Structures are given as C-alpha cells and as structure tokens.
C-alpha cells in the first residue's frame, strides 16, 4: 500500500482542514456532495447513517487496476470502447473536462501519476475558478 508521506505540506493541509480524516466509501453522490446510507440505517463505520458531506471535488483513487464502471452513466466511452483523453499530460477526458483520469496511459507509473496528479489538480482548480 502506498501512503502519503507526512511532509510539512501534508501536515499544513491537515491542520488547515484541507486534507480531512479518512472516511469509508460513501454510498451515494448527491447534487452537492456525498452521503453514507442516505436512506437511514447503519453504515457500520465511523460515519452516521444519513451523514452528508458537501464536496467540490472527488478524487476517486482506484489503485493499479482499471476501475471505471462507476463512470458509465456519463457515456464517456467512444464507439471502440475507449475514452479519448486530451491535455498536456493526457489526464482530461475529452468529452467531459471535469473528469480527470490519472494512472492510465502515460501516467501509469508512480512518477507519471505524481506529475499527472498535479496537472489534474490544476485543471480542476481552473474549472472550479471559472464557476
């Protein structure tokens, strides 16, 4: 498992509330964020049933295997089944620039993913700033 090294930048992000504590996988994406067991009941984890968290960005880290089925409602795949990428480091989905995919193609290494992650973060920041 690869974790985040506790660098001064990570410590500052934790202190400033930018990098929050770990939470289990949410059960639903809502219009304004994510929630856990939105219908009530027990989550069996460190969050309360029905808890909602407003978010601007979701970093979906899937590890070292392709796991994109959750994006199928966005219809990003072309006729041949692939997803066309664009951008300086090929992290941006051409059909929906809000979607950034890191760890595929040229960014499929820890060094490449690190560079691509920075590029994707800049792309998302630009999209959010544009409103």
C-alpha positions in Angstrom: 0.0 0.0 0.0 1.3 3.5 -0.9 0.5 6.1 1.6 1.1 9.8 1.9 4.5 10.8 3.4 4.0 13.1 6.4 5.6 16.2 4.8 5.3 19.8 6.0 2.8 20.3 3.2 0.6 17.3 4.3 0.8 18.5 7.9 -0.3 22.0 6.8 -3.2 20.6 4.8 -4.3 18.5 7.8 -4.0 21.5 10.1 -6.0 23.7 7.7 -8.7 21.2 7.2 -7.9 20.7 3.5 -6.9 17.1 4.0 -9.5 15.6 6.2 -9.6 12.4 8.1 -10.2 9.1 6.3 -13.8 8.1 5.9 -15.3 4.9 4.4 -16.6 4.7 0.9 -19.8 6.8 0.5 -22.9 5.1 -0.7 -24.3 7.9 -3.0 -23.2 11.0 -4.8 -25.7 13.8 -4.5 -26.1 17.2 -6.3 -23.9 18.9 -3.7 -21.7 16.2 -2.3 -21.7 12.6 -1.0 -23.6 10.7 1.7 -23.5 7.5 3.6 -26.6 5.2 3.7 -28.8 8.2 2.8 -31.9 6.1 3.3 -31.2 5.6 7.0 -29.9 2.6 8.9 -26.4 1.7 10.0 -23.3 2.3 8.0 -21.2 0.0 10.2 -18.4 2.5 10.0 -17.1 5.8 11.5 -19.9 7.9 10.0 -23.5 8.2 11.0 -26.3 6.8 8.8 -27.6 9.6 6.6 -24.5 11.8 7.1 -24.0 14.2 4.1 -20.8 16.0 3.2 -20.7 18.9 0.8 -17.8 18.5 -1.6 -16.4 20.3 -4.6 -14.1 17.6 -5.9 -14.0 13.8 -5.6 -10.6 12.2 -6.0 -11.5 8.6 -6.9 -8.3 6.6 -6.3 -8.7 3.0 -7.6 -5.2 1.7 -7.2 -3.4 -0.1 -10.0 -6.3 -1.6 -11.9 -8.7 -0.1 -14.3 -12.0 0.6 -12.4 -14.2 3.0 -14.4 -17.6 1.2 -14.5 -18.9 3.8 -12.0 -18.5 6.4 -14.7 -20.7 4.6 -17.3 -23.7 6.9 -16.7 -21.6 9.7 -18.2 -21.2 7.9 -21.5 -17.6 8.7 -21.9 -16.6 5.7 -24.0 -16.4 6.0 -27.8 -17.6 3.5 -30.4 -14.5 1.4 -29.9 -14.9 1.3 -26.1 -12.1 3.6 -25.2 -12.1 7.0 -23.6 -10.5 9.8 -25.5 -8.0 11.8 -23.4 -6.6 15.3 -24.0 -4.4 17.8 -22.3 -0.7 18.3 -21.8 -0.3 15.1 -19.8 -3.5 13.3 -21.2 -5.4 13.5 -17.9 -8.5 15.2 -19.2 -11.5 13.3 -20.6 -12.1 15.0 -24.0 -15.9 14.6 -23.8 -16.1 15.9 -20.2 -13.1 18.0 -19.0 -14.5 17.8 -15.4 -13.3 14.2 -15.4 -9.5 13.7 -14.8 -8.1 10.2 -15.1 -4.6 9.6 -13.6 -2.7 6.4 -13.7 -3.6 5.3 -17.2 -1.5 5.6 -20.4 1.4 8.0 -20.0 0.7 8.5 -16.2 0.7 4.8 -15.4 3.7 4.9 -13.0 4.2 6.4 -9.6 6.4 9.2 -11.1 4.0 9.8 -14.1 1.0 9.7 -11.8 2.6 12.2 -9.5 3.1 14.7 -12.3 -0.3 13.9 -13.8 -1.9 14.4 -10.4 -0.5 17.9 -10.1 -1.7 18.7 -13.7 -5.2 17.3 -12.9 -5.4 19.3 -9.7 -4.6 22.4 -11.6 -7.2 21.5 -14.3 -9.9 21.0 -11.6 -8.9 24.3 -9.8 -9.2 26.1 -13.1 -12.7 24.6 -13.7 -13.8 25.5 -10.2 -12.5 29.0 -10.5 -14.4 29.5 -13.8 -17.5 28.6 -11.9 
